[in-house]
């Protein structure tokens, strides 16, 4: 839908950013990454005031129905209900939420009249086109957008968006109910404007572009709430997570529980950025469950989790992987052994898993056993150990001691 706001006149780009203005970039980046990964209750009055400004600034009447829900999954379901797609919402989507959260959606979301479009939002005034194309400003603005977007995608949004969109109706559903299937799906995860909003905030702080009412409203919503769906006469707003856990690289990760938890009970489990089934993280599942996962990344992570609990040697025996060659003494680690296992079924590739023992003792006097993937053409455990540290088999056999 076209933006009804009149386009301001195009002006000349300002002078190149000063050193002081350039110094603002990391601060703005960190602040907007923080907004995208914020934890805790939404500021509902501020968010609703921002919605009012965003609509009025775009020349629209503010929505009659303001609907607050507890997670992006709930918001996606509600948006599909508003679009008349209630019969197509999958059982998988409903089961992703606790029963009480599903009942709350049905109670709070009006079904009539049906709304079949989302209002398109753009925080940047139309006359900034020249500024974005100006090399002196376009470079910093583009970098700010990319860095904020990448951090938030890695830290939350990619996993949440995939989980929401995974519940999309199938083509069989649309065939069964063509009159409903023809309606647009509003529950798809909405495009996030954080990178663009960070640009607008940066330009405002530099005194280059003051946000108009529409852009100011969008800034306020993004600082105050989670995902949201703006429609003609309704707006669906959602709460932010109550828990959010990351690894050292900023990826979603929690070794023993949900990596993300929302107020209505919707959760995501993740291992170093890979979304996982709950039972793999929280339960002591058998190895056959781990290797039965259809997604190769999830299989790899599940095996890594189970190996950390049971040890690689025990895991290899339970998994029934074929051994490649014989177990041999480790020339670089006297008293320890090397073994090689075929794990083609696990990784959908011709790979072998080398099992070895750490060359140094842990603080408690034990030695950590670990596994490393090597190419499938390597069939000798000693050659595999040599390959993964950049040596030939002969050189590795002459090594005094591996650490």
Order of alpha helices (4+ residues) and beta strands (2+ residues): alpha-alpha-beta-alpha-alpha-alpha-alpha-alpha-alpha-alpha-alpha-alpha-alpha-beta-beta-beta-beta-beta-beta-alpha-alpha-alpha-alpha-beta-beta-alpha-beta-beta-alpha-alpha
